[in-house]
Amino acid sequence: MVVTFDTLKFVETLREAGVPEAQAKAMSQAMRDAHETAELVTGRDLREATLTIGAEIQALRAEVRAIEPRLTIRLGGIVVVALGAFTALSKWIA
């Protein structure tokens, strides 16, 4: 993203406020350099990121839905084995 910065207007504003011209130019250059290196986020950037994140969330939900039956079967198997073991132990102890 490009940020426009009117260095001439900036210098003139500072000079009108009583800042010496050399200092005003140095400050203007420093501000310009800072703007050039700054990474600013725009509303468009945020919208694009939101769409990307939304798509990733939908993909994760689809993956979870795809493995849900297998997880249910495994959990059911664990419950059956545990109940069988409990039943066998209860008959052996009694």
PDB file of N, CA, C and O in Angstrom, chain B, residues numbered from 101:
ATOM      1  N   MET B 101       0.838  -1.178   0.000  1.00  0.00           N
ATOM      2  CA  MET B 101       0.000   0.000   0.000  1.00  0.00           C
ATOM      3  C   MET B 101       0.881   1.238   0.000  1.00  0.00           C
ATOM      4  O   MET B 101       1.888   1.277   0.707  1.00  0.00           O
ATOM      5  N   VAL B 102       0.527   2.231  -0.765  1.00  0.00           N
ATOM      6  CA  VAL B 102       1.285   3.463  -0.871  1.00  0.00           C
ATOM      7  C   VAL B 102       0.578   4.551  -0.058  1.00  0.00           C
ATOM      8  O   VAL B 102      -0.627   4.766  -0.190  1.00  0.00           O
ATOM      9  N   VAL B 103       1.350   5.219   0.771  1.00  0.00           N
ATOM     10  CA  VAL B 103       0.816   6.326   1.553  1.00  0.00           C
ATOM     11  C   VAL B 103       1.389   7.606   0.959  1.00  0.00           C
ATOM     12  O   VAL B 103       2.607   7.764   0.869  1.00  0.00           O
ATOM     13  N   THR B 104       0.521   8.506   0.559  1.00  0.00           N
ATOM     14  CA  THR B 104       1.007   9.770   0.016  1.00  0.00           C
ATOM     15  C   THR B 104       1.321  10.713   1.165  1.00  0.00           C
ATOM     16  O   THR B 104       0.577  10.804   2.142  1.00  0.00           O
ATOM     17  N   PHE B 105       2.425  11.402   1.026  1.00  0.00           N
ATOM     18  CA  PHE B 105       2.858  12.328   2.068  1.00  0.00           C
ATOM     19  C   PHE B 105       3.398  13.568   1.385  1.00  0.00           C
ATOM     20  O   PHE B 105       4.387  13.500   0.656  1.00  0.00           O
ATOM     21  N   ASP B 106       2.762  14.683   1.612  1.00  0.00           N
ATOM     22  CA  ASP B 106       3.145  15.953   0.990  1.00  0.00           C
ATOM     23  C   ASP B 106       4.255  16.587   1.814  1.00  0.00           C
ATOM     24  O   ASP B 106       4.002  17.284   2.797  1.00  0.00           O
ATOM     25  N   THR B 107       5.498  16.329   1.392  1.00  0.00           N
ATOM     26  CA  THR B 107       6.638  16.837   2.158  1.00  0.00           C
ATOM     27  C   THR B 107       6.717  18.359   2.111  1.00  0.00           C
ATOM     28  O   THR B 107       7.092  18.988   3.100  1.00  0.00           O
ATOM     29  N   LEU B 108       6.368  18.959   0.975  1.00  0.00           N
ATOM     30  CA  LEU B 108       6.436  20.420   0.860  1.00  0.00           C
ATOM     31  C   LEU B 108       5.459  21.069   1.836  1.00  0.00           C
ATOM     32  O   LEU B 108       5.818  22.005   2.550  1.00  0.00           O
ATOM     33  N   LYS B 109       4.247  20.580   1.866  1.00  0.00           N
ATOM     34  CA  LYS B 109       3.251  21.143   2.787  1.00  0.00           C
ATOM     35  C   LYS B 109       3.693  20.950   4.233  1.00  0.00           C
ATOM     36  O   LYS B 109       3.506  21.833   5.070  1.00  0.00           O
ATOM     37  N   PHE B 110       4.273  19.802   4.518  1.00  0.00           N
ATOM     38  CA  PHE B 110       4.759  19.516   5.866  1.00  0.00           C
ATOM     39  C   PHE B 110       5.836  20.524   6.269  1.00  0.00           C
ATOM     40  O   PHE B 110       5.797  21.077   7.368  1.00  0.00           O
ATOM     41  N   VAL B 111       6.793  20.756   5.374  1.00  0.00           N
ATOM     42  CA  VAL B 111       7.872  21.712   5.656  1.00  0.00           C
ATOM     43  C   VAL B 111       7.300  23.116   5.830  1.00  0.00           C
ATOM     44  O   VAL B 111       7.681  23.835   6.754  1.00  0.00           O
ATOM     45  N   GLU B 112       6.392  23.502   4.947  1.00  0.00           N
ATOM     46  CA  GLU B 112       5.802  24.847   5.044  1.00  0.00           C
ATOM     47  C   GLU B 112       5.032  25.016   6.356  1.00  0.00           C
ATOM     48  O   GLU B 112       5.095  26.076   6.980  1.00  0.00           O
ATOM     49  N   THR B 113       4.321  23.994   6.767  1.00  0.00           N
ATOM     50  CA  THR B 113       3.577  24.065   8.030  1.00  0.00           C
ATOM     51  C   THR B 113       4.525  24.245   9.202  1.00  0.00           C
ATOM     52  O   THR B 113       4.270  25.042  10.105  1.00  0.00           O
ATOM     53  N   LEU B 114       5.613  23.502   9.182  1.00  0.00           N
ATOM     54  CA  LEU B 114       6.592  23.631  10.264  1.00  0.00           C
ATOM     55  C   LEU B 114       7.261  24.999  10.247  1.00  0.00           C
ATOM     56  O   LEU B 114       7.453  25.611  11.298  1.00  0.00           O
ATOM     57  N   ARG B 115       7.618  25.482   9.051  1.00  0.00           N
ATOM     58  CA  ARG B 115       8.252  26.808   8.957  1.00  0.00           C
ATOM     59  C   ARG B 115       7.316  27.891   9.470  1.00  0.00           C
ATOM     60  O   ARG B 115       7.748  28.807  10.169  1.00  0.00           O
ATOM     61  N   GLU B 116       6.033  27.792   9.126  1.00  0.00           N
ATOM     62  CA  GLU B 116       5.063  28.778   9.595  1.00  0.00           C
ATOM     63  C   GLU B 116       4.931  28.747  11.117  1.00  0.00           C
ATOM     64  O   GLU B 116       4.572  29.747  11.738  1.00  0.00           O
ATOM     65  N   ALA B 117       5.224  27.592  11.706  1.00  0.00           N
ATOM     66  CA  ALA B 117       5.144  27.458  13.162  1.00  0.00           C
ATOM     67  C   ALA B 117       6.445  27.897  13.839  1.00  0.00           C
ATOM     68  O   ALA B 117       6.562  27.846  15.063  1.00  0.00           O
ATOM     69  N   GLY B 118       7.417  28.327  13.034  1.00  0.00           N
ATOM     70  CA  GLY B 118       8.660  28.837  13.602  1.00  0.00           C
ATOM     71  C   GLY B 118       9.815  27.857  13.621  1.00  0.00           C
ATOM     72  O   GLY B 118      10.856  28.150  14.210  1.00  0.00           O
ATOM     73  N   VAL B 119       9.662  26.710  13.000  1.00  0.00           N
ATOM     74  CA  VAL B 119      10.754  25.736  12.951  1.00  0.00           C
ATOM     75  C   VAL B 119      11.717  26.154  11.846  1.00  0.00           C
ATOM     76  O   VAL B 119      11.277  26.472  10.741  1.00  0.00           O
ATOM     77  N   PRO B 120      13.029  26.159  12.120  1.00  0.00           N
ATOM     78  CA  PRO B 120      14.011  26.509  11.082  1.00  0.00           C
ATOM     79  C   PRO B 120      13.879  25.566   9.871  1.00  0.00           C
ATOM     80  O   PRO B 120      13.552  24.389  10.017  1.00  0.00           O
ATOM     81  N   GLU B 121      14.141  26.112   8.679  1.00  0.00           N
ATOM     82  CA  GLU B 121      13.932  25.348   7.446  1.00  0.00           C
ATOM     83  C   GLU B 121      14.724  24.052   7.406  1.00  0.00           C
ATOM     84  O   GLU B 121      14.189  23.022   6.997  1.00  0.00           O
ATOM     85  N   ALA B 122      15.989  24.077   7.821  1.00  0.00           N
ATOM     86  CA  ALA B 122      16.811  22.860   7.790  1.00  0.00           C
ATOM     87  C   ALA B 122      16.207  21.782   8.693  1.00  0.00           C
ATOM     88  O   ALA B 122      16.167  20.604   8.338  1.00  0.00           O
ATOM     89  N   GLN B 123      15.747  22.203   9.842  1.00  0.00           N
ATOM     90  CA  GLN B 123      15.139  21.251  10.770  1.00  0.00           C
ATOM     91  C   GLN B 123      13.813  20.736  10.209  1.00  0.00           C
ATOM     92  O   GLN B 123      13.514  19.547  10.320  1.00  0.00           O
ATOM     93  N   ALA B 124      13.023  21.617   9.613  1.00  0.00           N
ATOM     94  CA  ALA B 124      11.741  21.222   9.022  1.00  0.00           C
ATOM     95  C   ALA B 124      11.955  20.218   7.895  1.00  0.00           C
ATOM     96  O   ALA B 124      11.201  19.252   7.774  1.00  0.00           O
ATOM     97  N   LYS B 125      12.986  20.441   7.060  1.00  0.00           N
ATOM     98  CA  LYS B 125      13.282  19.496   5.977  1.00  0.00           C
ATOM     99  C   LYS B 125      13.729  18.149   6.525  1.00  0.00           C
ATOM    100  O   LYS B 125      13.349  17.104   5.998  1.00  0.00           O
ATOM    101  N   ALA B 126      14.534  18.169   7.579  1.00  0.00           N
ATOM    102  CA  ALA B 126      15.004  16.919   8.179  1.00  0.00           C
ATOM    103  C   ALA B 126      13.832  16.140   8.772  1.00  0.00           C
ATOM    104  O   ALA B 126      13.746  14.920   8.633  1.00  0.00           O
ATOM    105  N   MET B 127      12.941  16.858   9.429  1.00  0.00           N
ATOM    106  CA  MET B 127      11.769  16.207  10.008  1.00  0.00           C
ATOM    107  C   MET B 127      10.875  15.637   8.909  1.00  0.00           C
ATOM    108  O   MET B 127      10.322  14.547   9.050  1.00  0.00           O
ATOM    109  N   SER B 128      10.740  16.380   7.821  1.00  0.00           N
ATOM    110  CA  SER B 128       9.926  15.932   6.703  1.00  0.00           C
ATOM    111  C   SER B 128      10.495  14.646   6.103  1.00  0.00           C
ATOM    112  O   SER B 128       9.756  13.707   5.807  1.00  0.00           O
ATOM    113  N   GLN B 129      11.805  14.619   5.931  1.00  0.00           N
ATOM    114  CA  GLN B 129      12.451  13.426   5.373  1.00  0.00           C
ATOM    115  C   GLN B 129      12.291  12.233   6.319  1.00  0.00           C
ATOM    116  O   GLN B 129      12.054  11.108   5.878  1.00  0.00           O
ATOM    117  N   ALA B 130      12.422  12.488   7.605  1.00  0.00           N
ATOM    118  CA  ALA B 130      12.259  11.407   8.586  1.00  0.00           C
ATOM    119  C   ALA B 130      10.838  10.846   8.535  1.00  0.00           C
ATOM    120  O   ALA B 130      10.641   9.632   8.597  1.00  0.00           O
ATOM    121  N   MET B 131       9.855  11.732   8.424  1.00  0.00           N
ATOM    122  CA  MET B 131       8.463  11.281   8.330  1.00  0.00           C
ATOM    123  C   MET B 131       8.233  10.477   7.046  1.00  0.00           C
ATOM    124  O   MET B 131       7.556   9.449   7.057  1.00  0.00           O
ATOM    125  N   ARG B 132       8.798  10.955   5.961  1.00  0.00           N
ATOM    126  CA  ARG B 132       8.640  10.254   4.684  1.00  0.00           C
ATOM    127  C   ARG B 132       9.254   8.859   4.752  1.00  0.00           C
ATOM    128  O   ARG B 132       8.659   7.881   4.301  1.00  0.00           O
ATOM    129  N   ASP B 133      10.467   8.787   5.332  1.00  0.00           N
ATOM    130  CA  ASP B 133      11.126   7.490   5.475  1.00  0.00           C
ATOM    131  C   ASP B 133      10.300   6.553   6.347  1.00  0.00           C
ATOM    132  O   ASP B 133      10.183   5.364   6.051  1.00  0.00           O
ATOM    133  N   ALA B 134       9.733   7.085   7.415  1.00  0.00           N
ATOM    134  CA  ALA B 134       8.912   6.261   8.307  1.00  0.00           C
ATOM    135  C   ALA B 134       7.670   5.741   7.586  1.00  0.00           C
ATOM    136  O   ALA B 134       7.276   4.590   7.773  1.00  0.00           O
ATOM    137  N   HIS B 135       7.057   6.591   6.765  1.00  0.00           N
ATOM    138  CA  HIS B 135       5.880   6.158   6.013  1.00  0.00           C
ATOM    139  C   HIS B 135       6.221   5.085   4.992  1.00  0.00           C
ATOM    140  O   HIS B 135       5.431   4.172   4.753  1.00  0.00           O
ATOM    141  N   GLU B 136       7.392   5.197   4.397  1.00  0.00           N
ATOM    142  CA  GLU B 136       7.785   4.226   3.372  1.00  0.00           C
ATOM    143  C   GLU B 136       8.045   2.852   3.969  1.00  0.00           C
ATOM    144  O   GLU B 136       7.803   1.837   3.317  1.00  0.00           O
ATOM    145  N   THR B 137       8.538   2.811   5.207  1.00  0.00           N
ATOM    146  CA  THR B 137       8.862   1.520   5.804  1.00  0.00           C
ATOM    147  C   THR B 137       7.712   0.943   6.616  1.00  0.00           C
ATOM    148  O   THR B 137       7.746  -0.226   7.000  1.00  0.00           O
ATOM    149  N   ALA B 138       6.701   1.750   6.875  1.00  0.00           N
ATOM    150  CA  ALA B 138       5.566   1.271   7.683  1.00  0.00           C
ATOM    151  C   ALA B 138       4.708   0.305   6.878  1.00  0.00           C
ATOM    152  O   ALA B 138       4.460   0.512   5.690  1.00  0.00           O
ATOM    153  N   GLU B 139       4.262  -0.747   7.541  1.00  0.00           N
ATOM    154  CA  GLU B 139       3.337  -1.680   6.916  1.00  0.00           C
ATOM    155  C   GLU B 139       1.969  -1.406   7.510  1.00  0.00           C
ATOM    156  O   GLU B 139       1.680  -1.814   8.635  1.00  0.00           O
ATOM    157  N   LEU B 140       1.140  -0.723   6.765  1.00  0.00           N
ATOM    158  CA  LEU B 140      -0.178  -0.344   7.247  1.00  0.00           C
ATOM    159  C   LEU B 140      -1.224  -1.327   6.746  1.00  0.00           C
ATOM    160  O   LEU B 140      -1.118  -1.858   5.641  1.00  0.00           O
ATOM    161  N   VAL B 141      -2.208  -1.555   7.553  1.00  0.00           N
ATOM    162  CA  VAL B 141      -3.303  -2.455   7.197  1.00  0.00           C
ATOM    163  C   VAL B 141      -4.491  -1.612   6.770  1.00  0.00           C
ATOM    164  O   VAL B 141      -4.875  -0.665   7.456  1.00  0.00           O
ATOM    165  N   THR B 142      -5.059  -1.959   5.648  1.00  0.00           N
ATOM    166  CA  THR B 142      -6.236  -1.246   5.154  1.00  0.00           C
ATOM    167  C   THR B 142      -7.486  -2.078   5.436  1.00  0.00           C
ATOM    168  O   THR B 142      -7.402  -3.249   5.805  1.00  0.00           O
ATOM    169  N   GLY B 143      -8.625  -1.456   5.257  1.00  0.00           N
ATOM    170  CA  GLY B 143      -9.885  -2.182   5.390  1.00  0.00           C
ATOM    171  C   GLY B 143      -9.945  -3.341   4.408  1.00  0.00           C
ATOM    172  O   GLY B 143     -10.475  -4.407   4.721  1.00  0.00           O
ATOM    173  N   ARG B 144      -9.405  -3.125   3.235  1.00  0.00           N
ATOM    174  CA  ARG B 144      -9.386  -4.186   2.214  1.00  0.00           C
ATOM    175  C   ARG B 144      -8.550  -5.367   2.695  1.00  0.00           C
ATOM    176  O   ARG B 144      -8.937  -6.523   2.526  1.00  0.00           O
ATOM    177  N   ASP B 145      -7.387  -5.062   3.302  1.00  0.00           N
ATOM    178  CA  ASP B 145      -6.544  -6.128   3.844  1.00  0.00           C
ATOM    179  C   ASP B 145      -7.312  -6.944   4.878  1.00  0.00           C
ATOM    180  O   ASP B 145      -7.250  -8.174   4.882  1.00  0.00           O
ATOM    181  N   LEU B 146      -8.035  -6.252   5.752  1.00  0.00           N
ATOM    182  CA  LEU B 146      -8.797  -6.941   6.789  1.00  0.00           C
ATOM    183  C   LEU B 146      -9.912  -7.800   6.199  1.00  0.00           C
ATOM    184  O   LEU B 146     -10.151  -8.918   6.655  1.00  0.00           O
ATOM    185  N   ARG B 147     -10.588  -7.273   5.186  1.00  0.00           N
ATOM    186  CA  ARG B 147     -11.657  -8.061   4.548  1.00  0.00           C
ATOM    187  C   ARG B 147     -11.089  -9.318   3.896  1.00  0.00           C
ATOM    188  O   ARG B 147     -11.669 -10.397   4.016  1.00  0.00           O
ATOM    189  N   GLU B 148      -9.961  -9.185   3.208  1.00  0.00           N
ATOM    190  CA  GLU B 148      -9.343 -10.336   2.561  1.00  0.00           C
ATOM    191  C   GLU B 148      -8.899 -11.365   3.591  1.00  0.00           C
ATOM    192  O   GLU B 148      -9.074 -12.567   3.389  1.00  0.00           O
ATOM    193  N   ALA B 149      -8.325 -10.894   4.695  1.00  0.00           N
ATOM    194  CA  ALA B 149      -7.888 -11.807   5.752  1.00  0.00           C
ATOM    195  C   ALA B 149      -9.082 -12.514   6.367  1.00  0.00           C
ATOM    196  O   ALA B 149      -9.017 -13.708   6.658  1.00  0.00           O
ATOM    197  N   THR B 150     -10.167 -11.787   6.565  1.00  0.00           N
ATOM    198  CA  THR B 150     -11.379 -12.380   7.135  1.00  0.00           C
ATOM    199  C   THR B 150     -11.922 -13.456   6.215  1.00  0.00           C
ATOM    200  O   THR B 150     -12.341 -14.515   6.683  1.00  0.00           O
ATOM    201  N   LEU B 151     -11.923 -13.202   4.911  1.00  0.00           N
ATOM    202  CA  LEU B 151     -12.403 -14.206   3.959  1.00  0.00           C
ATOM    203  C   LEU B 151     -11.516 -15.447   3.982  1.00  0.00           C
ATOM    204  O   LEU B 151     -12.008 -16.574   3.926  1.00  0.00           O
ATOM    205  N   THR B 152     -10.208 -15.227   4.065  1.00  0.00           N
ATOM    206  CA  THR B 152      -9.265 -16.340   4.095  1.00  0.00           C
ATOM    207  C   THR B 152      -9.464 -17.173   5.350  1.00  0.00           C
ATOM    208  O   THR B 152      -9.504 -18.402   5.293  1.00  0.00           O
ATOM    209  N   ILE B 153      -9.588 -16.494   6.486  1.00  0.00           N
ATOM    210  CA  ILE B 153      -9.785 -17.202   7.749  1.00  0.00           C
ATOM    211  C   ILE B 153     -11.116 -17.944   7.733  1.00  0.00           C
ATOM    212  O   ILE B 153     -11.206 -19.078   8.203  1.00  0.00           O
ATOM    213  N   GLY B 154     -12.145 -17.303   7.194  1.00  0.00           N
ATOM    214  CA  GLY B 154     -13.453 -17.956   7.096  1.00  0.00           C
ATOM    215  C   GLY B 154     -13.387 -19.220   6.264  1.00  0.00           C
ATOM    216  O   GLY B 154     -13.988 -20.234   6.619  1.00  0.00           O
ATOM    217  N   ALA B 155     -12.657 -19.164   5.156  1.00  0.00           N
ATOM    218  CA  ALA B 155     -12.509 -20.345   4.293  1.00  0.00           C
ATOM    219  C   ALA B 155     -11.750 -21.451   5.026  1.00  0.00           C
ATOM    220  O   ALA B 155     -12.086 -22.628   4.895  1.00  0.00           O
ATOM    221  N   GLU B 156     -10.728 -21.076   5.794  1.00  0.00           N
ATOM    222  CA  GLU B 156      -9.964 -22.077   6.542  1.00  0.00           C
ATOM    223  C   GLU B 156     -10.821 -22.717   7.628  1.00  0.00           C
ATOM    224  O   GLU B 156     -10.720 -23.919   7.870  1.00  0.00           O
ATOM    225  N   ILE B 157     -11.655 -21.928   8.277  1.00  0.00           N
ATOM    226  CA  ILE B 157     -12.546 -22.476   9.306  1.00  0.00           C
ATOM    227  C   ILE B 157     -13.527 -23.448   8.672  1.00  0.00           C
ATOM    228  O   ILE B 157     -13.786 -24.517   9.227  1.00  0.00           O
ATOM    229  N   GLN B 158     -14.072 -23.093   7.524  1.00  0.00           N
ATOM    230  CA  GLN B 158     -14.999 -23.993   6.837  1.00  0.00           C
ATOM    231  C   GLN B 158     -14.307 -25.302   6.453  1.00  0.00           C
ATOM    232  O   GLN B 158     -14.899 -26.376   6.556  1.00  0.00           O
ATOM    233  N   ALA B 159     -13.053 -25.206   6.012  1.00  0.00           N
ATOM    234  CA  ALA B 159     -12.310 -26.417   5.647  1.00  0.00           C
ATOM    235  C   ALA B 159     -12.082 -27.299   6.876  1.00  0.00           C
ATOM    236  O   ALA B 159     -12.204 -28.521   6.793  1.00  0.00           O
ATOM    237  N   LEU B 160     -11.754 -26.690   8.005  1.00  0.00           N
ATOM    238  CA  LEU B 160     -11.563 -27.462   9.231  1.00  0.00           C
ATOM    239  C   LEU B 160     -12.863 -28.125   9.688  1.00  0.00           C
ATOM    240  O   LEU B 160     -12.858 -29.272  10.132  1.00  0.00           O
ATOM    241  N   ARG B 161     -13.959 -27.407   9.577  1.00  0.00           N
ATOM    242  CA  ARG B 161     -15.252 -27.987   9.939  1.00  0.00           C
ATOM    243  C   ARG B 161     -15.574 -29.187   9.048  1.00  0.00           C
ATOM    244  O   ARG B 161     -16.093 -30.198   9.521  1.00  0.00           O
ATOM    245  N   ALA B 162     -15.267 -29.069   7.775  1.00  0.00           N
ATOM    246  CA  ALA B 162     -15.519 -30.185   6.852  1.00  0.00           C
ATOM    247  C   ALA B 162     -14.661 -31.392   7.228  1.00  0.00           C
ATOM    248  O   ALA B 162     -15.134 -32.527   7.166  1.00  0.00           O
ATOM    249  N   GLU B 163     -13.416 -31.161   7.614  1.00  0.00           N
ATOM    250  CA  GLU B 163     -12.545 -32.261   8.020  1.00  0.00           C
ATOM    251  C   GLU B 163     -13.074 -32.939   9.281  1.00  0.00           C
ATOM    252  O   GLU B 163     -13.068 -34.166   9.382  1.00  0.00           O
ATOM    253  N   VAL B 164     -13.527 -32.139  10.234  1.00  0.00           N
ATOM    254  CA  VAL B 164     -14.074 -32.700  11.469  1.00  0.00           C
ATOM    255  C   VAL B 164     -15.318 -33.522  11.161  1.00  0.00           C
ATOM    256  O   VAL B 164     -15.487 -34.616  11.700  1.00  0.00           O
ATOM    257  N   ARG B 165     -16.195 -33.002  10.296  1.00  0.00           N
ATOM    258  CA  ARG B 165     -17.394 -33.757   9.909  1.00  0.00           C
ATOM    259  C   ARG B 165     -17.020 -35.069   9.219  1.00  0.00           C
ATOM    260  O   ARG B 165     -17.712 -36.075   9.373  1.00  0.00           O
ATOM    261  N   ALA B 166     -15.930 -35.053   8.464  1.00  0.00           N
ATOM    262  CA  ALA B 166     -15.515 -36.253   7.741  1.00  0.00           C
ATOM    263  C   ALA B 166     -15.003 -37.336   8.697  1.00  0.00           C
ATOM    264  O   ALA B 166     -15.229 -38.521   8.453  1.00  0.00           O
ATOM    265  N   ILE B 167     -14.321 -36.953   9.774  1.00  0.00           N
ATOM    266  CA  ILE B 167     -13.775 -37.964  10.683  1.00  0.00           C
ATOM    267  C   ILE B 167     -14.704 -38.270  11.852  1.00  0.00           C
ATOM    268  O   ILE B 167     -14.440 -39.187  12.630  1.00  0.00           O
ATOM    269  N   GLU B 168     -15.775 -37.520  11.981  1.00  0.00           N
ATOM    270  CA  GLU B 168     -16.708 -37.719  13.099  1.00  0.00           C
ATOM    271  C   GLU B 168     -17.252 -39.144  13.181  1.00  0.00           C
ATOM    272  O   GLU B 168     -17.284 -39.703  14.277  1.00  0.00           O
ATOM    273  N   PRO B 169     -17.679 -39.758  12.080  1.00  0.00           N
ATOM    274  CA  PRO B 169     -18.177 -41.145  12.178  1.00  0.00           C
ATOM    275  C   PRO B 169     -17.112 -42.119  12.685  1.00  0.00           C
ATOM    276  O   PRO B 169     -17.411 -43.004  13.486  1.00  0.00           O
ATOM    277  N   ARG B 170     -15.877 -41.959  12.224  1.00  0.00           N
ATOM    278  CA  ARG B 170     -14.802 -42.851  12.692  1.00  0.00           C
ATOM    279  C   ARG B 170     -14.558 -42.673  14.179  1.00  0.00           C
ATOM    280  O   ARG B 170     -14.331 -43.648  14.895  1.00  0.00           O
ATOM    281  N   LEU B 171     -14.602 -41.436  14.646  1.00  0.00           N
ATOM    282  CA  LEU B 171     -14.403 -41.184  16.069  1.00  0.00           C
ATOM    283  C   LEU B 171     -15.537 -41.799  16.892  1.00  0.00           C
ATOM    284  O   LEU B 171     -15.307 -42.354  17.966  1.00  0.00           O
ATOM    285  N   THR B 172     -16.750 -41.692  16.377  1.00  0.00           N
ATOM    286  CA  THR B 172     -17.904 -42.271  17.073  1.00  0.00           C
ATOM    287  C   THR B 172     -17.759 -43.786  17.164  1.00  0.00           C
ATOM    288  O   THR B 172     -18.031 -44.373  18.212  1.00  0.00           O
ATOM    289  N   ILE B 173     -17.331 -44.425  16.073  1.00  0.00           N
ATOM    290  CA  ILE B 173     -17.141 -45.881  16.062  1.00  0.00           C
ATOM    291  C   ILE B 173     -16.050 -46.282  17.051  1.00  0.00           C
ATOM    292  O   ILE B 173     -16.205 -47.256  17.788  1.00  0.00           O
ATOM    293  N   ARG B 174     -14.955 -45.537  17.067  1.00  0.00           N
ATOM    294  CA  ARG B 174     -13.866 -45.852  17.999  1.00  0.00           C
ATOM    295  C   ARG B 174     -14.324 -45.710  19.450  1.00  0.00           C
ATOM    296  O   ARG B 174     -14.042 -46.562  20.292  1.00  0.00           O
ATOM    297  N   LEU B 175     -15.029 -44.625  19.720  1.00  0.00           N
ATOM    298  CA  LEU B 175     -15.513 -44.413  21.083  1.00  0.00           C
ATOM    299  C   LEU B 175     -16.484 -45.518  21.471  1.00  0.00           C
ATOM    300  O   LEU B 175     -16.444 -46.027  22.592  1.00  0.00           O
ATOM    301  N   GLY B 176     -17.353 -45.884  20.543  1.00  0.00           N
ATOM    302  CA  GLY B 176     -18.280 -46.991  20.811  1.00  0.00           C
ATOM    303  C   GLY B 176     -17.525 -48.281  21.090  1.00  0.00           C
ATOM    304  O   GLY B 176     -17.897 -49.037  21.988  1.00  0.00           O
ATOM    305  N   GLY B 177     -16.473 -48.537  20.329  1.00  0.00           N
ATOM    306  CA  GLY B 177     -15.658 -49.748  20.542  1.00  0.00           C
ATOM    307  C   GLY B 177     -14.997 -49.736  21.909  1.00  0.00           C
ATOM    308  O   GLY B 177     -14.934 -50.761  22.587  1.00  0.00           O
ATOM    309  N   ILE B 178     -14.506 -48.573  22.309  1.00  0.00           N
ATOM    310  CA  ILE B 178     -13.872 -48.459  23.627  1.00  0.00           C
ATOM    311  C   ILE B 178     -14.900 -48.738  24.722  1.00  0.00           C
ATOM    312  O   ILE B 178     -14.594 -49.424  25.697  1.00  0.00           O
ATOM    313  N   VAL B 179     -16.110 -48.214  24.570  1.00  0.00           N
ATOM    314  CA  VAL B 179     -17.166 -48.429  25.566  1.00  0.00           C
ATOM    315  C   VAL B 179     -17.529 -49.915  25.632  1.00  0.00           C
ATOM    316  O   VAL B 179     -17.699 -50.462  26.722  1.00  0.00           O
ATOM    317  N   VAL B 180     -17.649 -50.562  24.485  1.00  0.00           N
ATOM    318  CA  VAL B 180     -18.003 -51.981  24.459  1.00  0.00           C
ATOM    319  C   VAL B 180     -16.914 -52.813  25.139  1.00  0.00           C
ATOM    320  O   VAL B 180     -17.218 -53.693  25.944  1.00  0.00           O
ATOM    321  N   VAL B 181     -15.656 -52.539  24.821  1.00  0.00           N
ATOM    322  CA  VAL B 181     -14.541 -53.282  25.434  1.00  0.00           C
ATOM    323  C   VAL B 181     -14.516 -53.040  26.938  1.00  0.00           C
ATOM    324  O   VAL B 181     -14.318 -53.973  27.716  1.00  0.00           O
ATOM    325  N   ALA B 182     -14.716 -51.782  27.350  1.00  0.00           N
ATOM    326  CA  ALA B 182     -14.696 -51.469  28.780  1.00  0.00           C
ATOM    327  C   ALA B 182     -15.845 -52.171  29.501  1.00  0.00           C
ATOM    328  O   ALA B 182     -15.646 -52.720  30.584  1.00  0.00           O
ATOM    329  N   LEU B 183     -17.035 -52.160  28.919  1.00  0.00           N
ATOM    330  CA  LEU B 183     -18.167 -52.840  29.547  1.00  0.00           C
ATOM    331  C   LEU B 183     -17.943 -54.355  29.599  1.00  0.00           C
ATOM    332  O   LEU B 183     -18.285 -55.014  30.582  1.00  0.00           O
ATOM    333  N   GLY B 184     -17.366 -54.888  28.528  1.00  0.00           N
ATOM    334  CA  GLY B 184     -17.063 -56.325  28.516  1.00  0.00           C
ATOM    335  C   GLY B 184     -16.061 -56.680  29.599  1.00  0.00           C
ATOM    336  O   GLY B 184     -16.218 -57.676  30.304  1.00  0.00           O
ATOM    337  N   ALA B 185     -15.024 -55.852  29.724  1.00  0.00           N
ATOM    338  CA  ALA B 185     -14.012 -56.104  30.751  1.00  0.00           C
ATOM    339  C   ALA B 185     -14.624 -55.973  32.138  1.00  0.00           C
ATOM    340  O   ALA B 185     -14.330 -56.774  33.025  1.00  0.00           O
ATOM    341  N   PHE B 186     -15.466 -54.978  32.328  1.00  0.00           N
ATOM    342  CA  PHE B 186     -16.116 -54.779  33.620  1.00  0.00           C
ATOM    343  C   PHE B 186     -17.008 -55.965  33.960  1.00  0.00           C
ATOM    344  O   PHE B 186     -17.008 -56.453  35.091  1.00  0.00           O
ATOM    345  N   THR B 187     -17.772 -56.427  32.963  1.00  0.00           N
ATOM    346  CA  THR B 187     -18.661 -57.560  33.168  1.00  0.00           C
ATOM    347  C   THR B 187     -17.860 -58.807  33.505  1.00  0.00           C
ATOM    348  O   THR B 187     -18.214 -59.539  34.429  1.00  0.00           O
ATOM    349  N   ALA B 188     -16.797 -59.055  32.777  1.00  0.00           N
ATOM    350  CA  ALA B 188     -15.952 -60.234  33.039  1.00  0.00           C
ATOM    351  C   ALA B 188     -15.334 -60.153  34.420  1.00  0.00           C
ATOM    352  O   ALA B 188     -15.299 -61.155  35.134  1.00  0.00           O
ATOM    353  N   LEU B 189     -14.853 -59.001  34.810  1.00  0.00           N
ATOM    354  CA  LEU B 189     -14.244 -58.836  36.130  1.00  0.00           C
ATOM    355  C   LEU B 189     -15.298 -59.009  37.234  1.00  0.00           C
ATOM    356  O   LEU B 189     -15.027 -59.620  38.268  1.00  0.00           O
ATOM    357  N   SER B 190     -16.492 -58.468  37.007  1.00  0.00           N
ATOM    358  CA  SER B 190     -17.533 -58.561  38.038  1.00  0.00           C
ATOM    359  C   SER B 190     -17.968 -60.022  38.225  1.00  0.00           C
ATOM    360  O   SER B 190     -18.283 -60.422  39.346  1.00  0.00           O
ATOM    361  N   LYS B 191     -17.993 -60.827  37.151  1.00  0.00           N
ATOM    362  CA  LYS B 191     -18.337 -62.247  37.277  1.00  0.00           C
ATOM    363  C   LYS B 191     -17.200 -63.012  37.950  1.00  0.00           C
ATOM    364  O   LYS B 191     -17.451 -63.937  38.721  1.00  0.00           O
ATOM    365  N   TRP B 192     -15.978 -62.643  37.672  1.00  0.00           N
ATOM    366  CA  TRP B 192     -14.811 -63.334  38.224  1.00  0.00           C
ATOM    367  C   TRP B 192     -14.670 -63.038  39.718  1.00  0.00           C
ATOM    368  O   TRP B 192     -14.306 -63.910  40.506  1.00  0.00           O
ATOM    369  N   ILE B 193     -14.971 -61.763  40.098  1.00  0.00           N
ATOM    370  CA  ILE B 193     -14.857 -61.369  41.504  1.00  0.00           C
ATOM    371  C   ILE B 193     -16.013 -61.943  42.314  1.00  0.00           C
ATOM    372  O   ILE B 193     -15.818 -62.324  43.468  1.00  0.00           O
ATOM    373  N   ALA B 194     -17.200 -62.014  41.745  1.00  0.00           N
ATOM    374  CA  ALA B 194     -18.381 -62.449  42.489  1.00  0.00           C
ATOM    375  C   ALA B 194     -18.436 -63.910  42.627  1.00  0.00           C
ATOM    376  O   ALA B 194     -19.371 -64.438  43.230  1.00  0.00           O
TER     377      ALA B 194
END
